[in-house]
Amino acid sequence: MRPPLPQTVALIEDDADFRQALVERLTLEGLEVRAFTAAEPALKALDADFPGVVVTDLRMPGMDGRQLLTRLQALDTSLPVIMITGHGDIADAVAAMHDGAYDFVAKPFPFERLQDSLNRALEKRSLVLENRRLVAMAAEGGHELPLAGSSRAITALRATIAQIADARMDVLIEGETGVGKEAVARALHNGGRRRLAPFVAVNCGALPDGLIESELFGHELGAFAGAMRRRVGHVERAHNGSLFLDEVESMPLAVQVKMLRVLEEREIHPIGANEPRVLDLRILASAKIDLSEAARRGDFREDLYYRLNVVRLRVPPLRERREDIPLLFAHFLRRAADRHGVEPPSVTDGVRRRLLEEDWPGNIRELAHFAERVVLGLDEGSGGAEADLSLPDRMHRFEGELLRGALQTHRGDIVSVLEEMRIPRKTLYDKLQRHGLKPADFRA
């Protein structure tokens, strides 16, 4: 859901009657008005994160509107400032627009003219403040990036990682492509006593054919033709640390037999070695398929599966932790901007809609690539899946996001959601069932 619009207006106007009339009308529109008679006291009351818009007269005793604009720009270049001016000062108001003012209205004006400008300025301010909040949260997060967020799914996963990080047991990490399985493995390694020792990651699907055993277990000098020197394999390099076997399902069956011995005996026998070598290591394995199903089909050794499956962790896909997507995107946006030496762009409505509506089948990896394209100006979020959807499908998706946002806001309290949605209880439950939403999943 989009963030709520700021509701505050700082009004600087020296004409008491006009100021009071505007205060009353703006208040009737549901806005909180902070009224000032001059620029100086207003400056003392405003800061860089002021949650609203400034409306100021152009001609005032002491510091005038343009001088105030200069001071406010030094405070926050993104703070919208709307000028009120007389017909004789329109040239100055236009000059103020060139200096960075958001808009101007010339007296006398219908209130609707000011209201329209305010609504647009408040919406812009909302996007700026939300983007800043996400960037700040990204900077404060101490977790491995794919594990950042506050959704129930990722919070529970982090809690389990913290609970077993220092344990001696091996761990099987399951999840779809791109969800961050290696990040989970690194978090397990970094959270335990082995963090000062090596973390060795091996992509089992990328090991070269014919050299897999040598790559994993090593070989001695002269062990075979071309073995001109001793090689320490990946498994031995993880001694005292953690060995991460990524895409373990792609390991050939013949190699699985030897890996089973590593898990059972904690020793390896390099090619050409006379004696096995005893190792102290923890094995973390990941799979993007259901290994139990693969074992039943005979595509993966059943005994190795059971030996790996001491503790199983499932990494949720992005579609199961949608509330974390804006924060993760802010991380990737800032990282991509730093890499290209530019300022992170604001999150536009198009980008925000894309973040909410995509299913992100590529998960974290796909989201990072999207952030890269946004930073480079190659993708502003206007296309994507929505362009291929019919109007009923778009409305269905939008309804689901509204319901999800209400459940998140009210922490699964159905009474509060009913009050916000203003629909019968049965209708709400029917809609929740249709969108696969359960209030219990949102309760703290």
C-alpha positions in Angstrom: 0.0 0.0 0.0 1.1 3.6 -0.6 2.1 5.5 2.6 -0.6 7.8 4.1 -0.4 11.4 2.9 1.1 14.0 5.3 -1.6 16.1 6.7 0.3 19.2 8.0 0.5 22.6 6.4 2.8 25.4 7.7 1.1 28.6 6.8 3.1 31.9 7.0 0.9 35.0 6.4 1.1 38.4 8.0 -2.4 39.4 7.2 -4.4 38.3 10.3 -7.8 38.1 8.7 -6.6 36.3 5.6 -4.5 33.9 7.8 -7.5 33.1 10.0 -9.7 32.5 7.0 -7.2 30.0 5.5 -6.7 28.2 8.8 -10.4 27.6 9.2 -10.8 26.4 5.6 -7.8 24.1 5.7 -8.9 22.7 9.0 -12.3 21.9 7.6 -10.5 19.9 4.9 -8.9 17.7 7.6 -5.5 19.3 7.6 -3.4 20.2 10.6 -2.4 23.9 10.2 0.6 25.5 12.0 0.1 29.2 11.5 2.9 31.8 11.7 2.8 35.6 11.4 6.3 35.9 10.0 9.1 33.8 8.4 11.5 33.8 11.4 9.4 31.9 13.9 8.4 29.5 11.2 12.0 28.6 10.4 12.6 27.8 14.1 9.7 25.4 14.1 10.5 23.5 10.9 13.1 20.8 10.3 14.4 18.6 7.4 11.7 15.9 8.1 8.8 18.3 8.4 5.8 16.0 7.5 3.9 18.4 5.3 4.0 21.5 3.0 4.8 25.1 3.5 2.4 27.8 2.2 3.8 31.3 2.5 3.0 34.8 1.4 5.5 36.3 -1.0 5.4 39.9 0.4 6.0 40.1 4.2 7.8 42.5 6.6 11.3 41.4 7.5 12.2 38.2 5.7 10.0 37.8 2.5 8.9 34.7 0.8 11.8 34.3 -1.5 14.3 34.7 1.3 12.4 32.2 3.3 12.5 29.8 0.3 16.3 30.1 0.2 16.5 29.2 3.9 14.1 26.3 3.5 16.0 24.9 0.5 19.2 24.9 2.6 17.2 22.9 5.2 15.6 20.5 2.8 15.6 20.8 -1.0 12.6 18.4 -1.2 10.3 20.4 1.0 7.4 21.7 -1.2 6.9 25.5 -0.8 3.7 27.1 -2.3 3.8 30.9 -2.7 0.8 33.2 -2.3 1.2 36.5 -4.2 -0.7 39.4 -5.5 -1.2 40.0 -9.3 1.5 42.6 -9.3 4.1 40.2 -8.0 3.5 37.3 -10.4 7.0 37.9 -12.0 8.6 37.4 -8.6 6.5 34.3 -8.0 7.7 32.8 -11.3 11.3 33.6 -10.4 10.6 31.8 -7.1 9.5 28.8 -9.1 12.8 28.8 -10.9 14.5 29.0 -7.5 12.7 25.8 -6.4 9.2 26.8 -5.2 6.7 24.1 -5.8 3.9 26.4 -7.1 2.2 29.8 -6.6 -1.3 31.0 -6.4 -2.3 34.6 -7.1 -4.8 36.6 -5.0 -7.7 36.5 -5.2 -8.0 32.8 -5.8 -10.7 30.2 -5.4 -9.8 27.9 -2.5 -10.0 24.9 -4.9 -7.0 26.2 -6.7 -4.9 26.2 -3.5 -6.4 22.8 -2.4 -5.4 21.2 -5.7 -1.8 22.4 -5.4 -1.7 21.3 -1.8 -2.9 17.8 -2.6 -0.2 17.3 -5.2 2.5 18.8 -3.0 1.4 16.6 0.0 1.5 13.5 -2.3 5.0 14.4 -3.4 6.1 15.0 0.2 4.7 11.6 1.1 6.8 9.8 -1.5 10.0 11.7 -0.4 9.5 10.9 3.3 8.7 7.3 2.6 11.8 6.9 0.5 13.9 8.5 3.3 12.4 6.1 5.8 13.2 3.1 3.8 16.7 4.2 3.1 17.2 4.9 6.8 15.9 1.4 7.7 18.2 -0.1 5.1 21.2 1.7 6.6 20.3 0.5 10.1 19.6 -3.1 9.2 22.3 -5.4 10.6 21.1 -8.6 8.9 22.3 -10.3 5.7 20.4 -8.3 3.1 17.9 -11.0 2.0 17.0 -11.5 5.7 16.1 -7.9 6.3 12.4 -7.1 7.0 9.7 -7.3 9.6 7.3 -9.9 8.1 6.3 -12.8 10.2 8.0 -15.3 7.9 11.4 -13.6 7.8 11.3 -12.7 11.5 10.6 -16.4 12.4 13.5 -17.5 10.1 15.9 -15.0 11.8 14.9 -16.3 15.2 15.6 -19.9 14.2 19.0 -18.9 12.7 19.9 -17.2 16.0 18.8 -20.3 17.9 20.8 -22.8 16.0 23.8 -20.7 14.8 26.1 -22.0 17.4 24.9 -25.6 17.3 27.0 -28.4 15.9 24.3 -29.9 13.7 24.3 -29.7 9.9 21.5 -27.8 8.2 19.5 -28.2 5.0 18.3 -24.9 3.5 15.5 -25.1 1.0 13.9 -22.4 -1.1 13.2 -21.2 -4.6 15.8 -19.7 -6.9 17.0 -16.3 -5.7 15.5 -16.3 -2.2 18.8 -15.9 -0.4 19.8 -19.4 0.7 23.5 -18.5 0.8 22.6 -15.5 3.0 21.0 -17.9 5.4 24.1 -20.1 5.4 26.4 -17.1 6.0 24.2 -15.9 8.8 24.4 -19.3 10.5 28.2 -19.2 10.1 28.7 -15.7 11.3 26.4 -16.2 14.2 28.3 -19.0 15.8 31.7 -20.0 17.1 33.0 -20.8 13.6 32.7 -17.2 12.4 36.5 -16.6 12.7 37.2 -19.7 10.5 36.6 -20.1 6.7 33.2 -20.0 5.2 33.6 -22.0 1.9 30.8 -21.9 -0.6 30.7 -24.5 -3.4 28.2 -24.3 -6.2 27.7 -28.0 -6.9 26.1 -27.3 -10.2 29.1 -25.4 -11.5 31.8 -28.0 -10.6 33.7 -29.0 -13.8 33.0 -32.5 -15.1 35.8 -34.9 -14.6 37.4 -32.8 -11.9 34.6 -32.8 -9.3 36.3 -35.1 -6.9 39.6 -33.2 -7.1 37.8 -29.9 -6.6 35.9 -31.2 -3.6 38.4 -33.5 -1.9 41.8 -32.4 -3.3 44.6 -34.5 -4.6 48.3 -35.2 -3.9 51.3 -34.4 -6.1 51.5 -37.0 -8.9 48.1 -38.5 -8.0 47.3 -38.6 -11.7 48.6 -37.3 -15.0 48.8 -33.5 -14.8 48.8 -33.4 -11.0 51.9 -31.2 -10.8 51.3 -30.1 -7.3 49.2 -30.9 -4.2 45.7 -29.4 -4.2 43.6 -28.7 -1.1 40.0 -29.3 -2.0 37.0 -27.2 -1.0 36.0 -29.5 1.8 39.4 -29.4 3.5 39.6 -25.6 3.1 36.5 -25.4 5.4 38.3 -27.1 8.2 37.2 -25.5 11.6 34.7 -23.5 9.6 31.6 -24.1 7.5 31.1 -25.8 4.1 28.2 -24.5 2.1 27.0 -26.9 -0.6 24.8 -24.8 -2.9 22.4 -26.7 -5.2 23.4 -30.0 -3.6 20.7 -31.7 -5.7 23.0 -31.3 -8.8 25.8 -33.3 -7.2 26.5 -36.5 -9.2 25.4 -39.7 -7.4 28.9 -41.1 -7.4 30.2 -38.0 -5.6 27.2 -38.2 -3.2 28.6 -41.5 -1.9 31.9 -39.8 -0.9 30.1 -36.8 0.5 28.1 -39.1 2.7 31.3 -40.3 4.3 32.3 -36.8 5.0 29.1 -36.2 6.8 29.3 -39.4 8.8 33.0 -39.6 9.6 34.1 -36.0 9.3 37.1 -37.1 7.2 38.2 -37.0 3.6 40.5 -39.1 1.5 42.2 -36.9 -1.2 43.1 -38.6 -4.5 46.5 -40.2 -4.1 46.6 -39.8 -0.3 47.7 -42.7 1.8 45.6 -41.8 4.9 42.3 -40.0 5.3 42.3 -36.5 6.9 40.1 -35.8 9.9 38.2 -32.5 9.7 36.2 -30.3 12.0 33.5 -28.6 10.0 29.8 -27.9 9.8 28.0 -28.6 6.6 25.3 -26.3 5.3 23.5 -27.5 2.2 20.9 -25.8 0.0 18.5 -27.1 -2.5 15.9 -25.4 -4.8 13.9 -28.5 -5.1 12.2 -30.9 -2.5 15.1 -33.3 -1.8 12.8 -35.8 -0.1 10.9 -36.1 -3.4 14.1 -36.3 -5.3 15.3 -39.1 -3.0 12.0 -41.0 -3.5 12.5 -40.8 -7.3 16.1 -42.0 -7.0 17.6 -38.8 -8.2 19.3 -38.1 -4.9 20.7 -40.7 -2.4 18.2 -41.3 0.3 20.9 -41.9 3.0 22.6 -38.6 2.1 19.3 -36.8 2.3 18.5 -38.1 5.8 22.1 -37.3 6.9 21.8 -33.7 5.6 18.3 -33.3 6.9 19.1 -32.9 10.6 17.6 -29.4 10.7 15.7 -28.0 7.7 15.2 -24.3 7.1 12.8 -23.0 4.4 13.5 -19.5 3.0 10.2 -17.9 2.0 9.8 -16.4 -1.4 9.1 -12.7 -1.8 5.4 -13.3 -2.5 5.1 -14.7 1.0 6.7 -11.6 2.6 5.4 -8.7 0.4 5.6 -6.2 3.3 9.4 -6.6 3.2 9.7 -5.7 -0.5 9.9 -1.9 -0.2 12.7 -2.2 2.4 14.7 -4.7 0.4 14.2 -2.5 -2.7 15.5 0.5 -0.9 18.6 -1.5 0.0 19.2 -2.5 -3.6 18.4 1.0 -4.9 21.0 2.6 -2.6 23.6 -0.1 -3.4 23.1 0.3 -7.2 23.2 4.1 -6.9 26.5 3.9 -4.9 27.9 1.6 -7.5 27.1 4.0 -10.3 28.0 7.2 -8.4 24.6 8.8 -8.4 21.9 9.7 -5.9 19.2 7.1 -5.3 16.1 8.1 -7.3 12.8 8.6 -5.5 10.3 5.7 -5.5 7.7 6.8 -8.0 4.1 5.6 -8.1 4.9 3.4 -11.0 7.7 1.7 -9.2 5.7 1.4 -6.0 2.8 -0.2 -8.0 5.3 -2.6 -9.6 6.7 -3.6 -6.2 3.3 -4.4 -4.9 1.9 -6.2 -7.9 4.7 -8.4 -9.2 5.0 -11.9 -8.0 8.8 -11.7 -8.3 9.5 -15.3 -9.4 13.2 -14.6 -9.4 12.8 -13.3 -5.8 15.7 -11.3 -4.3 17.8 -11.6 -7.4 15.1 -10.3 -9.7 14.3 -7.4 -7.3 18.0 -6.4 -7.2 18.1 -6.4 -11.0 14.9 -4.2 -11.1 16.6 -1.7 -8.7 19.6 -1.6 -11.0 17.4 -0.8 -14.0 15.5 1.9 -12.1 18.8 3.6 -11.0 20.0 3.6 -14.7 16.6 5.0 -15.8 15.9 1.9 -17.9 12.7 0.9 -16.0 10.3 3.2 -14.2 7.8 0.5 -13.3 5.1 1.5 -15.7 5.0 -1.8 -17.6 5.4 -5.2 -16.1 2.7 -7.7 -15.4 -0.1 -5.1 -15.1 0.1 -4.2 -18.7 -0.9 -7.8 -19.6 -3.8 -7.9 -17.1 -7.5 -7.3 -17.8 -9.3 -4.6 -15.8 -11.0 -7.2 -13.5 -7.6 -8.9 -12.8 -6.1 -5.5 -12.0 -9.0 -4.7 -9.7 -8.7 -8.1 -8.0 -5.0 -7.6 -7.4 -5.5 -4.1 -6.1 -8.3 -5.3 -3.7 -5.9 -7.9 -2.4 -3.3 -5.4 -1.6 -5.8 -3.1 0.2 -7.0 -6.0 2.3 -3.4 -7.1 3.1 -2.5 -3.5 4.0 -5.5 -3.2 6.3 -4.6 -6.5 8.1 -1.0 -5.4 8.5 -2.0 -2.0 9.9 -4.5 -3.5 12.4 -2.4 -6.5 13.2 -5.1 -8.9 12.1 -7.9 -7.3 14.2 -11.0 -8.1 12.2 -13.1 -5.5 14.0 -10.7 -2.7 13.1 -10.5 -4.0 9.5 -14.3 -4.0 9.2 -14.4 -0.4 10.4 -11.8 0.6 7.8 -13.3 -1.4 4.9 -17.0 -0.6 5.8 -18.3 -3.8 4.4 -20.3 -6.6 6.0 -18.4 -9.2 8.0 -19.4 -12.1 5.6 -18.3 -10.1 2.6 -14.9 -9.4 4.3 -14.4 -13.1 5.1 -15.4 -14.1 1.5 -12.8 -11.7 0.1 -10.1 -12.8 2.5 -10.7 -16.4 1.5 -10.6 -15.4 -2.2 -7.2 -13.7 -1.7 -5.8 -16.4 0.6 -5.4 -14.0 3.5 -5.7 -15.2 7.1 -6.0 -12.6 9.9 -4.0 -14.9 12.3 -0.9 -14.5 10.0 -0.9 -10.8 10.8 -1.3 -10.9 14.5 1.8 -10.0 16.5 
